[in-house]
Amino acid sequence: MAKLPITTRRSINLLLDHAAQHLKVGDALPTEIRMTEIVESSRTAVRSALAHLVEHGLIAGMKQRYLLRKPKPGDYFEVAELHSATEQLQQVLMERIYERDLPPGAEFTEVELSRAAGVSTIAVREFLIGFSRNGLIEKTPRGSWRLCAFDTKFAEELGEVREMFELKAIERFAALPPSDPAFARLRELLARHEALGKESAESHLEFPALDREFHTFLIGLLDNRFAENLNEAVSMVYHYHYQWDKRDELPRNQHAVQEHLAILRPLVRGDVPAAMAAMREHLHSSRSTMLNALHHRENSAHPH
């Protein structure tokens, strides 16, 4: 199983600290907005942290959110788990892309990324050299790094490999016993997708982070280092095109949430064939959306 994202683990620890210092058993947690301030992160990270606290018996539920017991030392993630250099660098780089701090063609330095991620420049250099093999970043003659564009062929090749891995991950559910922890995580993801699906269109701007968590969870089922390495490139590529094409972003996100639900619901029921069919449709849809964005960018750069 893949680990929880580093931002989720940090959020869990911070919420545990808040509960330990400011709440009594039976007290309700603060509002969601207040919790985003406490953890200094997004509502997506807060909801993921809350789901973890529910699963581990600290709070009553995603809606009630009152404290069932005070936190114990064993509830916290170890400090070392919150400072994986590679995870932190991946998180910072992807957040900067999502938040449009690094548009296509933008340059950044190793020192800049080192400061943002809180890791050494040596760790940054090793990470960037390894990640550059995906073709998404390149070293410039001035010693900095640049986010690259990618072409249709690159996107199609990556999509083909993604399909092989993720369909294999869906198949894994057929062999899992009902007591496997994967099903609890699956139900939690289903609940969060259903909650997002009921919210306003503007709330769907948070979908990219949930989308990454969903696909990372599936890839984690394979327990395959090659699949996990590829997943980072896939996650960047399949959201990277939003930097060029923001047309219909909210409707696209809303549609993608429904496609995820079409996969999650049959998986929770144990209907793997239906989930496989829904996954094929989702992968085809996401690949078409990305290719359309690439074609639009190419046409805008070279108008007839």
Backbone bond lengths (Angstrom), bond angles and torsions (degrees), N, CA, C in turn:
res aa  C-N    CA-C-N  psi(-1)  N-CA   C-N-CA  omega(-1)  CA-C   N-CA-C  phi
1 M - - - 1.462 - - 1.522 110.16 -
2 A 1.342 115.27 138.55 1.457 119.20 177.99 1.526 109.74 -71.42
3 K 1.323 115.89 149.03 1.456 120.44 177.77 1.513 109.74 -70.76
4 L 1.342 114.92 158.27 1.453 118.98 171.06 1.524 108.72 -62.97
5 P 1.337 117.80 147.21 1.464 119.65 176.93 1.515 111.34 -56.13
6 I 1.306 116.62 150.46 1.462 120.98 -175.83 1.528 111.67 -61.47
7 T 1.352 117.51 -34.56 1.460 120.03 178.43 1.525 110.70 -66.73
8 T 1.330 116.97 -34.54 1.464 120.11 177.34 1.517 110.78 -67.73
9 R 1.331 117.09 -43.46 1.462 120.42 179.92 1.525 110.77 -62.03
10 R 1.331 116.22 -42.31 1.465 119.42 177.60 1.529 110.58 -62.79
11 S 1.334 115.87 -43.12 1.461 120.42 -178.99 1.523 110.98 -62.00
12 I 1.333 116.77 -40.13 1.460 121.16 178.01 1.526 110.11 -60.06
13 N 1.328 116.97 -48.57 1.468 120.18 -179.83 1.529 112.09 -60.47
14 L 1.323 116.62 -40.93 1.462 120.09 -178.86 1.524 111.59 -68.88
15 L 1.331 117.37 -38.38 1.458 119.99 176.80 1.534 110.97 -68.40
16 L 1.327 116.39 -36.29 1.464 119.87 175.48 1.530 110.58 -62.51
17 D 1.335 116.34 -42.70 1.468 120.35 177.08 1.530 111.03 -59.47
18 H 1.334 115.25 -44.03 1.470 119.45 -179.21 1.523 110.29 -63.02
19 A 1.330 116.57 -43.55 1.465 120.05 -179.75 1.525 110.95 -64.41
20 A 1.323 116.29 -40.42 1.464 120.59 -178.71 1.532 111.71 -65.38
21 Q 1.332 116.02 -36.73 1.459 120.63 -173.21 1.529 113.77 -91.14
22 H 1.339 117.49 -28.42 1.468 119.10 -168.68 1.525 115.51 -124.69
23 L 1.323 118.46 -7.77 1.462 119.28 -174.76 1.526 111.49 -121.18
24 K 1.333 114.53 150.68 1.463 121.65 170.93 1.527 107.72 -107.04
25 V 1.318 116.98 159.30 1.459 120.49 176.44 1.526 108.77 -56.91
26 G 1.326 115.98 130.09 1.458 121.56 -176.87 1.512 113.73 100.08
27 D 1.340 117.32 -18.93 1.468 120.53 177.29 1.521 110.41 -71.80
28 A 1.329 115.50 149.38 1.466 121.08 175.76 1.521 110.01 -84.95
29 L 1.315 116.17 146.82 1.460 120.32 173.99 1.522 109.64 -68.60
30 P 1.329 117.64 162.14 1.471 119.91 179.37 1.527 111.81 -63.76
31 T 1.315 116.39 176.20 1.461 120.83 175.66 1.528 110.12 -64.76
32 E 1.312 115.26 161.21 1.458 119.57 -178.81 1.528 111.14 -61.22
33 I 1.319 116.00 -39.32 1.467 119.77 179.34 1.527 110.24 -62.47
34 R 1.345 115.19 -43.82 1.468 118.77 179.10 1.527 110.77 -63.80
35 M 1.319 117.44 -37.47 1.464 120.19 179.55 1.523 111.98 -66.69
36 T 1.335 117.97 -33.43 1.467 118.75 175.75 1.522 110.62 -63.73
37 E 1.346 116.37 -32.42 1.468 120.27 176.74 1.530 110.52 -71.15
38 I 1.326 117.05 -39.88 1.468 121.11 -179.08 1.523 111.03 -63.38
39 V 1.341 116.59 -42.67 1.471 119.96 -176.12 1.530 112.21 -92.45
40 E 1.355 115.60 -7.49 1.463 121.22 -179.36 1.527 111.00 54.21
41 S 1.332 114.67 47.99 1.458 119.77 -179.84 1.525 108.89 -150.61
42 S 1.333 116.55 -169.98 1.455 122.06 -174.17 1.522 111.95 -84.77
43 R 1.338 115.32 169.79 1.462 120.41 175.27 1.518 110.81 -65.43
44 T 1.324 116.38 -30.34 1.463 119.53 177.53 1.522 110.37 -61.46
45 A 1.343 116.95 -45.55 1.466 120.76 178.50 1.521 110.85 -63.97
46 V 1.339 116.69 -39.20 1.462 120.88 179.23 1.523 110.17 -62.75
47 R 1.324 117.13 -46.71 1.465 120.31 -177.64 1.528 111.26 -65.00
48 S 1.318 115.84 -38.11 1.464 119.15 177.42 1.528 109.97 -64.36
49 A 1.340 116.55 -40.69 1.465 120.85 178.20 1.527 110.58 -64.84
50 L 1.335 116.67 -42.01 1.468 120.12 179.19 1.524 111.15 -62.39
51 A 1.321 116.48 -41.22 1.462 119.86 178.90 1.536 110.81 -60.51
52 H 1.320 115.57 -38.67 1.471 120.42 177.21 1.529 110.20 -64.40
53 L 1.330 117.36 -42.56 1.462 120.86 -179.58 1.524 111.31 -66.05
54 V 1.341 116.70 -35.90 1.470 120.25 175.70 1.520 109.76 -64.29
55 E 1.326 115.77 -47.76 1.463 121.30 -177.59 1.524 112.05 -59.70
56 H 1.337 116.57 -32.46 1.469 120.70 -177.33 1.530 112.85 -98.98
57 G 1.335 116.29 14.59 1.456 120.17 170.70 1.510 116.14 73.69
58 L 1.339 117.60 23.75 1.472 119.45 179.36 1.519 111.93 -92.16
59 I 1.330 117.60 -34.14 1.462 120.14 177.89 1.522 108.98 -127.20
60 A 1.335 115.16 160.15 1.470 120.61 -169.57 1.526 112.95 -71.47
61 G 1.319 118.07 -36.03 1.461 119.91 -177.31 1.506 111.02 178.96
62 M 1.329 116.03 172.76 1.458 120.75 -178.15 1.528 111.82 -67.72
63 K 1.342 116.92 -24.63 1.466 119.96 -179.95 1.528 111.87 -96.32
64 Q 1.352 116.53 -47.88 1.468 118.95 -176.89 1.529 111.24 -69.67
65 R 1.305 116.43 -48.48 1.468 122.82 174.73 1.530 113.73 57.12
66 Y 1.321 117.94 35.58 1.464 117.70 174.40 1.521 109.24 -102.47
67 L 1.313 114.80 152.01 1.457 121.88 -171.03 1.525 110.92 -74.83
68 L 1.328 116.53 126.47 1.460 122.40 178.58 1.525 111.73 -91.68
69 R 1.310 116.61 -30.37 1.467 120.71 178.72 1.521 108.89 -157.66
70 K 1.317 116.43 159.30 1.462 120.85 177.70 1.535 109.40 -76.22
71 P 1.324 117.25 147.53 1.470 120.24 179.10 1.524 112.33 -62.53
72 K 1.331 115.15 146.76 1.464 122.74 175.48 1.532 108.28 -114.21
73 P 1.326 117.69 159.56 1.480 119.73 -179.89 1.524 113.15 -52.22
74 G 1.323 116.99 -36.23 1.460 119.84 -178.16 1.505 114.17 -70.41
75 D 1.341 117.98 -11.54 1.468 121.29 178.94 1.523 112.10 -77.63
76 Y 1.327 116.13 -21.10 1.462 120.63 -175.35 1.527 111.28 -84.58
77 F 1.335 115.22 150.71 1.459 120.37 170.90 1.525 108.52 -81.54
78 E 1.322 115.69 143.33 1.463 120.50 178.09 1.521 110.01 -62.89
79 V 1.321 115.70 148.09 1.470 120.63 -179.79 1.520 110.52 -57.63
80 A 1.310 116.67 -37.90 1.471 120.05 -179.30 1.521 111.07 -61.02
81 E 1.345 116.69 -31.33 1.458 120.10 -179.14 1.522 111.89 -72.94
82 L 1.322 115.93 -15.71 1.464 119.78 -178.98 1.520 112.50 -96.66
83 H 1.315 116.80 1.76 1.452 118.85 -174.98 1.534 112.36 -133.37
84 S 1.325 116.83 35.30 1.449 120.24 171.99 1.529 107.55 -66.58
85 A 1.323 116.45 118.33 1.471 120.28 -175.05 1.515 111.23 -58.60
86 T 1.325 116.67 -45.47 1.469 119.43 -177.86 1.516 111.13 -63.72
87 E 1.342 116.91 -47.53 1.461 120.18 179.67 1.526 110.98 -60.33
88 Q 1.318 115.92 -43.31 1.458 119.33 -177.35 1.525 110.73 -65.58
89 L 1.303 117.35 -40.70 1.469 120.50 178.64 1.518 111.28 -65.62
90 Q 1.317 116.61 -43.35 1.461 120.13 177.44 1.520 110.03 -59.91
91 Q 1.331 116.21 -44.13 1.452 120.60 -177.99 1.524 111.33 -63.06
92 V 1.340 116.70 -47.19 1.462 120.47 -178.42 1.523 111.08 -64.10
93 L 1.337 116.72 -44.64 1.460 119.88 -178.42 1.522 110.80 -63.43
94 M 1.324 117.22 -43.43 1.462 120.10 -178.66 1.521 111.32 -69.97
95 E 1.328 118.01 -37.83 1.458 119.96 177.80 1.520 110.86 -63.31
96 R 1.320 116.90 -38.23 1.462 119.64 179.61 1.522 110.85 -67.60
97 I 1.318 116.31 -33.10 1.467 119.58 176.28 1.526 109.38 -70.73
98 Y 1.338 117.12 -46.95 1.466 120.34 -179.87 1.517 111.55 -59.55
99 E 1.332 116.27 -39.62 1.464 120.57 -175.97 1.527 112.56 -87.54
100 R 1.339 116.33 6.73 1.470 123.14 174.42 1.527 113.36 67.99
101 D 1.347 117.15 19.42 1.461 119.45 174.24 1.528 110.51 -72.04
102 L 1.346 116.19 -26.21 1.460 121.38 179.92 1.521 109.53 -124.11
103 P 1.327 118.01 87.80 1.464 119.90 176.49 1.524 110.25 -75.50
104 P 1.327 118.91 167.28 1.468 120.76 177.78 1.527 111.81 -54.41
105 G 1.327 115.82 134.20 1.459 121.32 -179.72 1.514 113.77 90.86
106 A 1.337 117.32 -10.63 1.465 120.34 -179.18 1.523 110.40 -69.50
107 E 1.323 115.51 145.79 1.459 121.28 178.68 1.531 109.92 -107.08
108 F 1.319 115.89 151.56 1.457 121.58 176.95 1.522 107.89 -148.46
109 T 1.314 116.15 158.98 1.458 120.61 -177.38 1.529 110.78 -107.38
110 E 1.319 114.95 162.72 1.459 119.95 177.39 1.524 110.61 -64.87
111 V 1.339 116.70 -37.83 1.469 120.73 179.60 1.528 109.97 -64.11
112 E 1.331 116.48 -42.60 1.460 121.41 179.87 1.531 111.00 -59.84
113 L 1.325 116.86 -46.57 1.458 120.80 -179.33 1.526 110.66 -70.36
114 S 1.319 116.36 -34.06 1.464 120.89 177.90 1.516 111.00 -61.09
115 R 1.324 116.47 -45.36 1.464 120.57 179.79 1.522 111.35 -65.96
116 A 1.331 116.57 -42.38 1.460 120.56 -177.80 1.525 112.04 -65.74
117 A 1.342 116.28 -35.87 1.465 120.59 -176.37 1.525 112.76 -92.88
118 G 1.326 116.94 -15.59 1.456 119.99 -178.70 1.514 113.69 71.20
119 V 1.333 116.63 33.66 1.469 121.30 178.75 1.526 108.34 -127.52
120 S 1.319 116.51 169.41 1.459 120.55 -176.81 1.528 111.52 -72.47
121 T 1.329 115.40 156.61 1.466 119.74 177.57 1.527 110.72 -66.10
122 I 1.330 117.48 -28.38 1.468 120.35 176.63 1.530 109.87 -63.90
123 A 1.345 117.00 -44.19 1.463 120.93 177.73 1.527 110.81 -63.68
124 V 1.337 116.49 -39.35 1.465 120.98 178.24 1.527 110.45 -61.76
125 R 1.346 116.02 -46.96 1.463 119.76 -177.73 1.527 111.39 -61.57
126 E 1.331 116.38 -43.55 1.463 120.04 179.37 1.526 111.10 -63.41
127 F 1.329 116.29 -41.27 1.459 120.50 179.28 1.528 111.48 -63.73
128 L 1.338 116.27 -46.64 1.461 120.37 -176.79 1.531 111.75 -67.21
129 I 1.313 116.57 -38.52 1.471 119.37 178.02 1.523 109.77 -62.03
130 G 1.346 116.09 -44.81 1.454 119.68 179.05 1.520 112.01 -65.63
131 F 1.333 116.16 -42.86 1.458 119.83 -177.51 1.519 112.21 -70.67
132 S 1.330 116.95 -25.73 1.467 120.15 -178.34 1.530 111.58 -65.14
133 R 1.340 116.78 -17.98 1.467 119.22 178.40 1.520 111.94 -66.06
134 N 1.330 117.05 -19.10 1.457 120.27 177.41 1.524 112.41 -77.10
135 G 1.329 117.07 -11.68 1.452 120.33 178.93 1.511 115.05 83.41
136 L 1.328 117.45 9.52 1.459 120.19 -177.85 1.525 112.97 -95.65
137 I 1.318 117.01 -18.59 1.458 120.53 174.96 1.527 108.16 -133.76
138 E 1.322 115.56 155.24 1.459 119.53 178.83 1.516 110.06 -145.43
139 K 1.327 115.97 154.07 1.461 121.49 178.31 1.521 108.58 -80.73
140 T 1.325 117.20 138.88 1.462 120.93 178.64 1.529 109.18 -97.14
141 P 1.331 117.55 161.25 1.476 120.03 178.02 1.522 113.35 -59.93
142 R 1.341 116.42 -23.02 1.470 120.38 -178.32 1.524 112.20 -85.46
143 G 1.333 116.94 -0.65 1.454 119.61 177.52 1.511 114.90 94.61
144 S 1.325 117.30 -4.66 1.466 119.97 176.66 1.535 108.62 -91.30
145 W 1.328 116.61 -172.45 1.461 122.03 179.87 1.523 108.98 -124.28
146 R 1.318 115.50 152.83 1.470 120.88 -177.96 1.529 109.65 -130.27
147 L 1.347 115.01 137.76 1.460 119.45 171.05 1.527 108.43 -77.21
148 C 1.320 116.45 127.17 1.469 121.29 -173.96 1.526 111.29 -97.90
149 A 1.301 113.54 157.27 1.456 119.43 166.81 1.523 107.74 -78.18
150 F 1.304 116.48 162.64 1.451 119.24 174.08 1.518 107.81 -132.98
151 D 1.341 116.19 151.03 1.460 119.59 -174.53 1.524 111.70 -96.63
152 T 1.332 114.15 177.42 1.461 120.57 -176.69 1.515 112.11 -61.76
153 K 1.324 117.76 -40.89 1.460 120.68 -178.56 1.539 110.67 -61.60
154 F 1.324 116.08 -44.21 1.464 120.61 178.32 1.527 110.25 -58.75
155 A 1.329 116.66 -45.81 1.459 121.29 -177.55 1.525 111.23 -64.39
156 E 1.348 116.54 -41.36 1.462 119.90 -179.20 1.530 111.46 -66.79
157 E 1.322 116.98 -40.42 1.468 120.18 179.14 1.530 110.68 -63.83
158 L 1.316 115.78 -43.55 1.455 119.67 179.65 1.525 110.90 -64.57
159 G 1.326 116.11 -38.08 1.455 120.39 178.97 1.514 112.65 -63.27
160 E 1.324 116.71 -37.62 1.465 120.68 179.50 1.533 111.17 -65.05
161 V 1.328 116.24 -43.29 1.464 119.95 -179.86 1.530 109.82 -69.00
162 R 1.322 116.34 -39.12 1.463 120.41 178.11 1.529 110.39 -58.43
163 E 1.317 116.73 -43.19 1.463 120.74 -178.85 1.527 110.99 -61.33
164 M 1.319 117.20 -42.76 1.470 120.25 -179.77 1.529 111.04 -60.40
165 F 1.319 116.68 -46.59 1.457 120.56 -177.40 1.529 112.23 -67.98
166 E 1.331 117.44 -45.55 1.459 119.53 -172.65 1.525 112.28 -74.64
167 L 1.327 117.80 -33.18 1.463 119.13 174.44 1.530 110.43 -67.73
168 K 1.326 116.20 -36.06 1.463 119.85 175.64 1.527 110.33 -63.78
169 A 1.318 116.80 -37.26 1.465 120.71 178.73 1.524 110.87 -64.54
170 I 1.332 117.46 -41.44 1.457 120.85 177.32 1.524 110.24 -60.93
171 E 1.330 116.40 -40.88 1.464 120.71 179.67 1.526 111.64 -59.33
172 R 1.321 117.24 -32.84 1.459 121.53 -177.15 1.535 111.97 -58.07
173 F 1.330 116.23 -29.89 1.462 118.79 -178.08 1.523 112.14 -63.22
174 A 1.321 117.27 -27.67 1.465 119.93 -179.18 1.522 111.59 -63.98
175 A 1.335 117.03 -25.80 1.467 120.95 -177.02 1.522 113.13 -98.17
176 L 1.325 118.31 -2.60 1.469 120.52 -176.42 1.522 111.06 -87.02
177 P 1.326 118.35 137.43 1.471 120.65 174.62 1.527 109.79 -71.52
178 P 1.334 118.54 153.58 1.479 121.32 -178.69 1.522 113.58 -57.42
179 S 1.334 117.63 -23.36 1.464 120.87 -178.62 1.523 113.66 -83.73
180 D 1.331 117.12 -4.33 1.460 120.01 -177.67 1.530 110.27 -61.68
181 P 1.349 118.03 138.00 1.473 121.32 -179.97 1.524 113.79 -57.63
182 A 1.333 116.68 -20.30 1.460 118.93 179.66 1.523 111.84 -60.26
183 F 1.336 117.33 -31.64 1.459 119.80 -178.33 1.522 112.00 -71.68
184 A 1.330 117.79 -34.00 1.466 120.18 175.42 1.521 109.87 -65.07
185 R 1.318 116.15 -43.17 1.482 120.44 177.75 1.522 110.09 -64.20
186 L 1.321 116.30 -38.29 1.459 121.75 179.24 1.528 110.91 -62.00
187 R 1.331 116.19 -45.51 1.470 119.92 179.84 1.521 111.24 -65.45
188 E 1.338 116.24 -35.39 1.467 119.37 178.07 1.528 110.52 -66.00
189 L 1.328 117.60 -42.60 1.469 120.93 177.62 1.521 110.88 -64.09
190 L 1.330 116.67 -38.98 1.467 120.39 177.69 1.524 110.46 -61.63
191 A 1.332 117.04 -45.55 1.469 120.35 -179.60 1.521 111.61 -61.41
192 R 1.315 116.98 -40.66 1.475 119.97 -179.29 1.520 111.49 -70.54
193 H 1.316 117.92 -36.94 1.468 120.13 175.85 1.530 110.75 -66.06
194 E 1.331 116.47 -41.63 1.459 119.00 179.30 1.520 111.12 -64.91
195 A 1.337 116.71 -38.14 1.468 120.28 178.10 1.522 110.60 -65.36
196 L 1.331 117.36 -43.43 1.458 120.44 179.03 1.514 110.95 -65.34
197 G 1.333 116.99 -37.53 1.458 120.83 -179.42 1.515 113.06 -62.99
198 K 1.327 117.31 -23.36 1.474 121.14 -179.25 1.520 112.40 -90.61
199 E 1.324 117.41 -9.83 1.466 120.30 -176.14 1.520 111.37 -85.75
200 S 1.332 114.91 174.47 1.459 121.00 -178.06 1.520 111.19 -65.98
201 A 1.315 116.08 161.47 1.467 121.09 -178.46 1.521 111.52 -57.49
202 E 1.346 116.74 -38.09 1.458 119.93 -177.77 1.524 111.66 -62.24
203 S 1.327 117.25 -30.77 1.466 120.49 -179.82 1.524 111.88 -65.58
204 H 1.331 116.70 -20.94 1.459 120.15 -177.48 1.533 112.43 -73.52
205 L 1.332 116.70 -3.72 1.463 119.17 172.72 1.526 110.28 -65.04
206 E 1.341 117.18 -18.86 1.463 121.21 178.16 1.525 112.27 -82.79
207 F 1.343 117.06 -2.07 1.455 119.73 -174.47 1.526 114.59 -61.63
208 P 1.345 121.05 -39.66 1.472 119.10 -177.06 1.525 114.27 -52.55
209 A 1.341 117.79 -40.23 1.461 119.68 179.86 1.529 111.16 -67.30
210 L 1.340 116.80 -40.54 1.462 120.60 178.32 1.524 110.33 -68.53
211 D 1.311 116.52 -36.77 1.468 121.03 177.93 1.526 110.58 -60.94
212 R 1.325 116.18 -44.79 1.464 120.18 179.03 1.528 110.51 -62.74
213 E 1.326 116.25 -40.69 1.462 120.29 -179.60 1.532 110.88 -64.71
214 F 1.326 116.38 -40.69 1.467 122.00 179.73 1.525 111.08 -61.22
215 H 1.337 116.37 -50.81 1.464 119.65 -177.17 1.531 111.75 -71.34
216 T 1.331 117.20 -33.10 1.461 120.29 177.08 1.522 110.58 -65.92
217 F 1.324 116.27 -38.03 1.468 120.62 176.10 1.532 110.87 -59.58
218 L 1.321 116.53 -45.96 1.464 120.12 -179.29 1.528 110.97 -63.57
219 I 1.326 116.34 -47.20 1.464 119.90 -179.28 1.532 110.45 -62.16
220 G 1.326 116.90 -33.95 1.452 120.77 179.37 1.523 112.92 -62.03
221 L 1.325 117.36 -25.57 1.458 120.72 178.52 1.523 112.45 -64.18
222 L 1.334 115.93 -25.30 1.462 119.65 -177.87 1.521 112.11 -76.85
223 D 1.344 116.42 -22.71 1.471 120.77 -177.54 1.529 109.84 50.32
224 N 1.336 114.52 50.21 1.464 121.43 -173.77 1.526 108.07 -128.95
225 R 1.327 116.98 117.21 1.470 120.12 -174.90 1.518 112.34 -61.80
226 F 1.349 117.32 -33.98 1.461 119.96 -179.64 1.530 110.75 -69.15
227 A 1.333 115.47 -39.58 1.464 119.66 177.65 1.524 110.83 -65.20
228 E 1.329 116.96 -40.43 1.464 120.51 -179.11 1.528 111.50 -68.09
229 N 1.328 117.07 -38.50 1.467 119.64 176.75 1.519 110.72 -65.05
230 L 1.324 116.53 -42.55 1.457 120.17 179.29 1.528 110.61 -64.02
231 N 1.331 116.52 -34.98 1.461 120.24 -176.83 1.520 111.83 -59.40
232 E 1.322 117.73 -35.41 1.467 119.67 178.59 1.522 110.83 -64.47
233 A 1.333 116.54 -42.33 1.462 119.73 178.29 1.524 110.39 -66.26
234 V 1.326 116.50 -42.95 1.464 120.94 179.42 1.524 110.17 -59.94
235 S 1.328 116.52 -45.52 1.452 120.56 -177.72 1.522 111.14 -60.55
236 M 1.318 116.74 -42.39 1.463 119.86 178.83 1.517 111.32 -67.41
237 V 1.332 116.66 -46.21 1.464 120.64 -175.62 1.522 111.44 -64.23
238 Y 1.332 116.57 -45.22 1.454 119.25 -173.70 1.517 113.59 -75.26
239 H 1.331 117.88 -9.05 1.461 120.16 170.29 1.525 111.55 -108.83
240 Y 1.314 115.82 -16.42 1.459 121.16 -175.64 1.523 111.31 -63.60
241 H 1.341 116.72 -33.84 1.463 118.82 -177.07 1.525 112.01 -65.06
242 Y 1.340 118.46 -19.88 1.460 120.13 176.89 1.527 111.00 -62.51
243 Q 1.337 116.81 -21.15 1.458 119.23 179.84 1.523 111.38 -67.68
244 W 1.318 115.82 -27.17 1.460 118.75 178.75 1.522 112.09 -95.39
245 D 1.303 116.92 -35.44 1.459 120.28 -169.76 1.520 110.27 -125.83
246 K 1.337 116.67 97.63 1.452 120.49 179.34 1.533 111.11 -96.60
247 R 1.335 116.78 7.22 1.461 119.96 179.51 1.521 110.16 -62.89
248 D 1.326 115.67 133.04 1.470 121.57 174.52 1.532 112.60 55.28
249 E 1.324 117.14 34.09 1.465 119.41 -177.22 1.529 112.14 -61.78
250 L 1.333 117.57 -46.49 1.455 119.57 -177.78 1.530 112.37 -64.34
251 P 1.345 119.18 -47.32 1.478 118.23 176.27 1.523 112.50 -60.17
252 R 1.330 117.40 -35.48 1.471 119.77 178.07 1.523 110.34 -63.64
253 N 1.321 115.75 -44.69 1.462 119.48 179.68 1.531 111.20 -63.90
254 Q 1.325 116.28 -42.61 1.463 120.09 179.28 1.531 110.67 -61.22
255 H 1.328 116.19 -42.02 1.464 120.40 179.30 1.529 110.64 -65.00
256 A 1.331 116.35 -40.73 1.467 120.39 -179.06 1.531 111.07 -65.55
257 V 1.332 117.23 -36.32 1.469 119.91 176.33 1.530 109.97 -59.37
258 Q 1.327 116.52 -43.72 1.467 120.26 179.54 1.525 111.20 -66.05
259 E 1.325 117.56 -34.80 1.462 120.36 176.81 1.529 110.69 -66.68
260 H 1.314 117.52 -39.69 1.464 120.68 176.10 1.533 110.28 -62.07
261 L 1.332 116.10 -42.34 1.466 119.83 179.61 1.524 111.12 -62.30
262 A 1.338 116.28 -35.21 1.464 120.26 178.74 1.527 111.87 -66.94
263 I 1.330 116.33 -20.64 1.472 121.30 175.92 1.530 110.07 -89.41
264 L 1.322 116.69 -45.03 1.459 121.89 -173.98 1.530 112.64 -68.02
265 R 1.320 117.10 -42.22 1.465 119.50 -175.93 1.531 112.85 -60.92
266 P 1.340 119.03 -49.27 1.473 117.25 177.36 1.523 113.36 -66.91
267 L 1.335 117.61 -31.56 1.466 119.08 177.26 1.527 111.01 -62.88
268 V 1.334 117.03 -42.05 1.456 120.67 178.09 1.528 110.44 -62.64
269 R 1.340 116.92 -34.54 1.473 120.98 178.44 1.525 112.18 -78.58
270 G 1.342 116.44 -12.99 1.460 119.55 -176.76 1.506 113.73 88.89
271 D 1.332 117.32 12.38 1.470 121.93 -179.83 1.530 109.17 -91.94
272 V 1.332 116.05 81.37 1.461 121.10 -176.10 1.530 112.28 -64.96
273 P 1.346 120.50 -42.66 1.477 119.21 178.90 1.529 113.33 -57.24
274 A 1.340 116.93 -41.64 1.470 119.55 178.66 1.522 110.74 -65.48
275 A 1.333 116.87 -38.83 1.465 120.67 178.12 1.533 110.44 -65.74
276 M 1.319 117.14 -39.07 1.472 121.15 178.28 1.522 110.45 -61.04
277 A 1.336 115.81 -44.95 1.468 119.81 -179.94 1.530 110.63 -63.21
278 A 1.343 116.27 -41.79 1.463 120.01 179.58 1.522 111.25 -67.42
279 M 1.342 117.60 -35.76 1.456 120.74 177.99 1.534 110.69 -65.91
280 R 1.331 116.88 -42.38 1.469 119.10 177.73 1.527 110.96 -59.04
281 E 1.326 115.63 -41.93 1.471 119.96 179.21 1.527 110.84 -65.07
282 H 1.332 116.57 -41.29 1.466 120.68 -179.43 1.530 111.31 -65.68
283 L 1.327 117.22 -44.17 1.461 120.37 179.98 1.521 111.18 -65.24
284 H 1.324 116.35 -38.84 1.468 120.01 177.20 1.528 110.31 -64.20
285 S 1.338 116.36 -42.46 1.460 121.04 -179.52 1.522 111.57 -65.05
286 S 1.341 117.30 -45.53 1.465 119.99 -178.14 1.522 111.16 -67.26
287 R 1.336 116.55 -36.50 1.461 118.78 178.07 1.530 110.53 -67.41
288 S 1.328 117.28 -40.58 1.468 120.55 178.94 1.520 111.33 -63.58
289 T 1.346 115.90 -40.47 1.465 120.20 178.75 1.523 110.79 -61.65
290 M 1.332 116.16 -43.91 1.453 119.73 -179.14 1.525 111.56 -67.06
291 L 1.328 117.30 -42.91 1.459 120.45 -179.54 1.528 110.85 -65.10
292 N 1.332 116.47 -37.36 1.459 119.54 176.18 1.521 110.95 -62.17
293 A 1.338 115.88 -39.42 1.465 119.98 178.89 1.526 110.39 -65.87
294 L 1.332 117.18 -40.13 1.463 121.00 178.51 1.520 110.77 -64.53
295 H 1.328 116.31 -44.29 1.469 119.53 179.31 1.524 110.88 -62.94
296 H 1.339 116.01 -39.73 1.463 120.09 178.67 1.518 110.58 -62.56
297 R 1.345 116.34 -42.52 1.460 119.92 179.82 1.527 110.71 -64.30
298 E 1.338 115.92 -44.23 1.456 119.98 -179.85 1.517 111.77 -62.61
299 N 1.331 116.06 -40.88 1.472 119.96 179.11 1.512 112.11 -68.19
300 S 1.358 115.84 -34.52 1.461 119.44 177.81 1.524 111.58 -69.01
301 A 1.333 115.84 -34.34 1.465 120.28 -179.89 1.530 112.02 -75.64
302 H 1.346 115.57 -28.56 1.472 120.13 -177.77 1.531 109.63 -131.74
303 P 1.330 117.93 69.01 1.460 120.34 -178.65 1.520 111.37 -64.95
304 H 1.325 115.21 147.37 1.465 119.44 179.81 1.530 110.10 -75.89
